[in-house]
Amino acid sequence: MTTPKDGRETNVPTLSQGVNRQPTMGLLDAINLLLACIIGSGIFISAKAVLEYSGSYGLSIIVWIGCGLLCIMGALCYAELGCSYVSSGGDYTYLRVAFGNFLGFLRVWIEVVLSRPMIVVLSVLTASNYLVYWFYSTCTPPDILVKCLSSLLLLFVGFINLTSAVWTNRLHQICNYFKIGSLLLVIGAGIYNMIRGKTENFAEPFESSTYGKLPSALYAGLFPYAGWNYLNNAIDDLKDPKRILPRSIVISLSLCIIIYFLTFSSYFTALSAFDILISEATAVTFAERVFRPLLYIIPIGVTMSCVGAASGNIFTVVQMFNVAGRDGLMPFIFSMKHYKSNVPMIAIMFEIIISFIFLFFMSNIGQLIICVGMINWICILLAAVGLIVLRIKHPDRERPFKIPLIIPIVFIAVLVTLIVASAITDLDNIKTSLTLLATAIPAYVFGVMWKKKPSSFNRKYNSFAITLQKIFHVVHEKRTD
C-alpha cells in the first residue's frame, strides 16, 4: 500500500521508494512555456470571430485589450494562490483546499478529459490545414488527409513530451521563435503599409459596431489568451516559484496584449472588415495581399505556433493529473514518473489517447470548445472566490505575494456579468456544458466515493498498475513539502 499526501491509503503498490524532484525552469523557461501555451491557434482563428461579434475595428480592439487586462487581473489572483500554496495542480489544488474534494475533482475532470484534449486537437488540426494550404489553395483539402497529418503531429508532440522535460522546453523555445517571427512579419508588413498610407480602413473605427453581441465577442477574445493560468499546474518545476510565477505571468500577458493588438491592426492595413469575415485563413489572405512570398512562410509559422500550443497544453495538464492522482482523487498510477527522466509517462499517454478519440470521433469540436470554455471560466471564477475564502480559512498562512482585495472582487464581478449574459443569449451551449459537467458525477462516485470496492477488482487493478510500472519504469515520487 502507498499513502498519498493527504494520508488516504490507495490500493496501488509501488516498485520503488521514488525519486527526488529537481526543479529545472527559470524565468525565461517559464515565459517560454506560457507563450507556448497562450500564443497558439487562437490569434489566427479568433480575429474573424472577434470582428464578427463586435462589428468594427474599434470595438474589436477594445475587446482584445480588455480581455488581456481581465486575464492580467486573474493572473494576479492566481499568482497569490500559487505562491501561497506551492503545489502543482493549479485550479485543482485551490478549489480542493477551499471547497472540498468534489470541486477539485470536477476541475481535474474538465481539464484532463474535456478541455485540454480538445484544445490540443484544435491546435494540430489548425496546423494541418495551414500545411496543406500550399497544395489546396483553391479548394477544401480532403478530411482524411488533414486528420492523418494531424495524427502525425500529435504523435510527434507526444513523443517529445514523453522523452524529456528538457526536450519539451526546447521545442517550446523553437516554436516560440517561429510564432513570434511570423507575427513580427505580419506586424512589420502592417507598419510598412501604414507608412505607404494604407490607413483607409481606420477612418471610422466604430462604424457598424454591434454591442448586443459583446459577450460573444469577449468569449472569442478570451480564447487567444487561454493558457495564462497553466504555469500554476507546473509550479513544482520552477526554481524559485515565489519570484518567477508572478513575474512570468504578467510579462507574458503584457507581451501577448501588445502582439495581438499590433497583429490585428496590421490585418486592417491590407484587408477590410468584409475581407476578414469572408476569409477562412486571415493570415494567409493578408500575406497574399501584401507580399506573395509570405504565402510560403506564414503557414510554417502558424504550424509551429500550433505545435507549441499543443505541446504546452499537454506538458502543463499532466501536472494537474499527477497531483490529483497523488492525492487519491484520480488513479494513483498517474502520479508516478519515470525513474530517470522524471516524466509522468502514463498521464501523458492518457492525454494523447483522449486527444485521438476527439480527433477521429467528435463531429463538432468547435462547439465543444466554446462550451468547455464557459465551464473553464466558471472554474476560474470559483478559484478567484476561493482566494477570498482561503484568506478567511487560513488567515495566518504566509503569502509572499499578496494583492489588494479589490482586484479579485472586480475580477469576480466582471466574470459573473459575462457568464450570466452569455447564459441568457446562448442556451444551447449552456445545456451542452451542463451535460459535459454531468459526466464527472458517475466518475466521482465510482472512483472516489466508492471506497470498498470488491477485492477481485482491486487485485486486477493492482496487477494492471504493476504491469504499467514495469513496462514504463515509473515510480512513486518522493515529496518533501
N, C-alpha and C positions, 0 to 999 in steps of 0.2 A: 504493500500500500504506500501511496505517497500523499503528502499533505500540502495543499496549496497554501498561498499566502494567508488566507483568512481562517485557516485551521480546519477546514472541512476536509474529510477524507475523500479520496477518489478511488476508483476501482482499478486504476491503471498503474501497474508497477513500472519501474524504470530499470534500465540495464546499467545505469551509471549514476554516480553521485552528482554529475553535472559539470558545467563549465562556468568559469568566471567571465563576467561581461566587461568588455573593454570598449568604452565609447570611442568613436572614430571621427565624428563630424564636428568641424569648427564652424565659424561664422559663414565663411564663403561656401562651404559644403551645404549648410542649412539654407542659404539663399538660393543656391543652385537647385536643391531639392524642391523648394517652394515654387520657384519659377518653372521647374519642370512640371509640377502638378497644376499650377494655375494657368500658364500660357500653353494651351493645347489647341484643340479644335475649336474652342469657344469663340475666339476672336475672328475666326474665319467663317463661322456659320451663324453667329449671333448678330452680326452687323445688319443683315437683312431683317431679322426678326425685330430688333430694337426699332429700326426705322419703320417697319410695317405697323407696329403698335403705337408709336409716338407720332408718326406722320410727317415729321420735319427734322431737318438737320439740327436746329437749335434745341428742340426738346430732347432729341436723341443725345446730344452732348451733355445736357443736364442729367439725363438718366445714367450715362456712362460714368460721369464724375460722382453723382450722388450714390450710385451703387458701390463705387470704390470707397468713398468716405464711410458708408454704412459698414462695409466689411472691415475697415480700419477700427471702427468702434467695437465691432465684435471681436476683432483680433486682440484688442487691448483687454477685453474681458477674458479671453482665452489665455492671454499671457499671464494674467494674475493667477488664474486657475492652474496653469501649467507650472508656474514657479512655486505655488503653494502645495501642490500635490504632484510631486515629481515621480510620475509613473506612466509608462507608455499605456495607451488606451484612449487618450483624448476624451471625447464626449462620454464614452462608456464609463470611464473612471469617475468623472464628475457627477453624472446622473446617478450612478450606483451609490456613491457616497452620500449624495444629497437626498435621493428619493427612494433608494432601495434597489433590490436585485432585478425586479421586473423591468423597470425603465432602463437599467443598464443593459440587460439582455436585449430589450427591444432595439436599442441603438446599435448594438453589435449586429443583430439580425438584419436591420435595414442596410447597414454598410456592407457586410460581407456577402450577403445573399442577394441583395437587390441593387443598391445604388452603385457601388464601385464596379461590379462586373459589367453593368450596362454602360457606364462611362468608358470603361476600357474598350468595350465593343464599338461604341460610337467613335472612339479615337482611331482604332485600326480601320474601321470602315471608311472614315473620312480620309485617312492616309491612302488607302487603296484607291478610292475614287480619284484622288488627285494624281496618283501614279499612272493610272490607265488613261488619264485625260489626253496624254500625248497621242494615243492610238485611237481614241474615240472622242475626238474634239467636236464632232458634228452630230453625234448620236449617243444614246444611252448605252453604257457598257453592259455586257452580259452579267446577270446577277451571280451566276456560278463562278465567273472569273473574279469578281470583286470579293466574294466570300472565300475563295481559295487563297487569294493574295492576303486577305485579312487573317486567315488561319496561319499562314507563314509568318506574318508579322507578330501575331500573338504567341506563336511558338518561340520566336526569337526573343521577345521580351521576357517570356517565362524562363528561357534558358539562362539569360543574363542574370535575372533575379535569383535563380537557383544556384548559380555558380559562386557569386561573391558579392558582398555589400560594396566592396571597393570597385569592382567592375560596374556595378549598378550606378554608383555615383559618377564614374567616368562617362557612362552612357548619358546620364543626365547632363553632364557638362557639355558633351559633344552636341547633344540635341539642343541645348540652350544656345550654343554658338550659332547653329543653323537657324533656329527660330528667330533669335534676335537679329541675325544677319538678314534674314528675309524681310522681317518687319522694318528694319532700317532701310532696306532697298525701297520698300513701299513708301516709307516716310520721306526718304531722300527724293524720290520721284515726285512726291506731292509738293515738297518745298520748291523743287525745280519748276513745276507747273505754276506755282504761285508767283515765282519770280517772273515767269513769262506772262503773267497777267490772267491766268486761268482761275478767276475768282467769281465768275458769274453765278455759280450755284450757292454762293454765300450771301447773295444780295438781300434776300428776305428770309432769314434763317428760321423764323417761326411760322411761316406760311404753311397752311394745311395741317397744323398740329391737331392731334386727336387726344384730348385729355381724358376722355371716357375710358380709354384702354390703357391708362397709365399703369395699373397693377400688372397687366400682362407684359408691358414694356419693361417694368422693373424686374420681373422674373427673368425675362430674356437677357437683361443687362447684368443680372447677378450671375448667370451661368458661366460667363467667361472668367469670373473671379473665383469660381468654385475651387477649393483646394487650399485656401488661406489658413484653414484650421487643421490641415493634415500633419503639420510638423509636431503637433502635440501627441500624435499617435506614435511618433518615433523619438520621444524626448529622452529615452534611455540611451540613445545613440549620440546625444550631444555631450561634448566635453565639459561645457560649463552652461547648463540649461538656464540658470537664473540670469545670466548675462546675454546668452546667444538668442534665446527664444523670443523675447520682446523685440530685440533689435532686428532680427532677421525677418520677422513677420511684417513689421512696419516698413522696413526698407523695401521688401519685395512688393508689397501692395502699392507703395508710392511709385515704384518703377512701373508697375502694371497700369496705374491710372494714367501716367504720362504717355506710355507706349500706346495704350488703347485710344486715348484722345487724339494723338497725332496720326495713328493709323486710320481711324475712322474719318478724320478730317481730310487725309490725303486722298481717300476714295472720291471725295466730292470735288477734287480738283480736276478729275477726268470723267466722272460719272455723275449723272443727275440722279435724283431720288428714284425716278422711274427706272433708270438703267439698273440700279442696285436691286430694286424689287423684282425685276424680271430675270436677274442673273441667278444661276444655280451655283456659281463659284465666283464670288465677288473679287477675290484677289486675282484670279486668272483673267477675268474680264478687265480689271484695271490694268494688268500687265499688257494685255492685248492692245488697249487704247494708248498706252504711254510709250512702251518700248518692247517690240515683239520678242527680242532675245530673252526677256524676263519670263516668257512663257515656258522656258526650259529650266528656269532657276526656281521660280516660285513654288511649283509642285514639290520639288525636293525639300525646300524649306518647310512647307506645310506638312509633308510626310514625317520629317524628323521631329517637328513640333508635336505631332500627334503620337509618335512612338515614345517620345519622352514623357508625355502626359500619361500614356498607358502604363509605362514602367513606374512612374512616380506614384500612381494610384495603387498599384499592386504592392510596391515597397512599403507604403505607409499603412495600408489597411491591414496587412497581416500582423502588424504590431498590435493592433486592437484585438484581433482574433487571438493572438498569443497571450495577451493579458487575461482575456476572458476565459481562455482555457486553463490558465494557471489559477484563476480564482474559482473554478468549478462551475461556471455558467455555460461553458462550451466543452466539448470533448477535450480531455487533458492532453491528448496526443498532439493537439495543435499548438501547445505551448512549448513543445520540445524543439531543439535546434541541433543542427549538425555539429558534431563534437569538435570539428576543426574550423569550419568557416563561420560558425555561429549564425547560420541562415535557417529561418523557420521553414524548412522544405515542405512539410505536409500542408501547412497553411497556404503557401504559395501555390502548390499544385491544386488545392481545392479551389482557389480563386480562378486559376486557369481553366479548370473543368467547368465551373459555373459560367465563365465567360463564353466558352464554346457552346454551351447549351443556349445561352441568349443569342449567340451569333447565328445559329442554324435553326432555332425553333421559335423564336419570338417574331411576330409579324409586324409589330408596331413599336419599335424601340423608342422612337421619338416621344410618343405619348407617355410611355412608361417613365422615361427620364423626367418629363415635366411633373408627373405625379410623385415620383420619388424625391424630386427637388422640393416639392411642397412639404413632404414629410421631413426632409433634412432640415429645412428652415424651422419647422416646428421643434425639432430636436435641439437646434442651435438656440432657439428661444428658451427652451427649458434649461439649457446649460447656463444661459445668462441669468435666469431666475435662480438657478442653483448657486450661482456666485453669491447672491444676496442671502440665500438660505444657509450656505456654508459659513458665511461671516457670522450669522446668528448662532449656528450649531457649534462652531469652533472659533470662538472669539479670541482665544489665546494662540491660535495657530500662527506660526511665523509666515509672513507674507513679504518676501523680499521685493516684490513688485506689486504695488497696491494702487489702484486707480480711484479717482473720485467717484462716489456713488451715483452721481448724476449721469455718468456715461452708460452704465448698464440700464438705468431707468429709461433714458431716452432710446436706447437700442431696443429694449423690450417694447416700448410704446410704438415705435415705428414698425417692428415686425408684427405685432398684434394687428395694427391697422392694415398692413399689407396682406396678411393671411386672411383676415375677415373679408376684405374687399375681393380677394381672389376667390374665396369660397362662395361668395354671393354671385359672382359673374361666371363661375366655371364649375357647375355642379357635377358634370360628368367626371371630370378629373378628380374631384373630391371623393366621389363614390369609388373610383378605381383605387385611390390612395388608401381608403379605409379597408378595401378588400385586401390590398397588399399587406397592410398592417396586421390584419386578422390572421395571416399565415404564421405570425410569430406565436400566437396563443397555443396551438397544439404542440409546437416545438418546445415551448417553455414548460408546458405541463409534462410532456414526455421526458425531456432532458434534465429538467431541474427539480420540478415539484415531486415527480415520482421517484422517490429515493430508494424504496425497497423493491428493486427490480428482481425478477427471478434469477436464481443462481446460475441457471443454464445460460441465460442471456449474458450475465456478467462474465462467465467463463469464455464464451465465444468472443465477446468484445475485447477482453484482456488478451486473448490469444491473437486476435487480429492486430491489436495495438503493438504487441511484442514483435509480431512479424514485420510491421511497418518500421519499427525501430531498427531491427536487424538489417532490413533492406536499405534504408536510407541513412543509417548511422546517426540517428537523432537521439539526444539525451535531455534529461531534465536540467534546466538552467538554475544555477545557484543564485540566490537572492541575498543581498546584503542590506536592503532597506527595511 
